[in-house]
Amino acid sequence: MFYFCWWNYFYSALLIYANANLVAP
């Protein structure tokens, strides 16, 4: 469960980072 929470947080951060790069490269 803890691992899943950590992975979910990491994945969310990755998506936000990628989205920011796409919007303002």
HUNOR-V613445 format. One record per residue. N is the residue number from 1. PHI is phi in whole degrees, -180 to 180 (none if undefined). OMEGA is omega in whole degrees, 0 to 359 (NA if undefined). D_LAST is the distance of its C-alpha to the last C-alpha in Angstrom with 2 decimals. Layout:
BEGIN
n = {N;N}
phi = {PHI;PHI}
omega = {OMEGA;OMEGA}
d_last = {D_LAST;D_LAST}
END
This chain:
BEGIN
n = {1;2;3;4;5;6;7;8;9;10;11;12;13;14;15;16;17;18;19;20;21;22;23;24;25}
phi = {none;-61;-64;-64;-63;-64;-66;-63;-65;-64;-65;-63;-62;-65;-64;-62;-64;-65;-63;-63;-67;-70;-71;-133;-68}
omega = {180;180;180;179;180;180;180;179;180;181;179;179;181;180;180;180;180;180;179;180;180;182;181;183;NA}
d_last = {34.96;33.35;31.35;30.18;29.08;27.15;25.48;24.65;23.07;21.03;19.90;18.96;16.88;15.12;14.45;13.17;10.79;9.54;9.50;7.53;4.64;5.60;6.28;3.80;0.00}
END
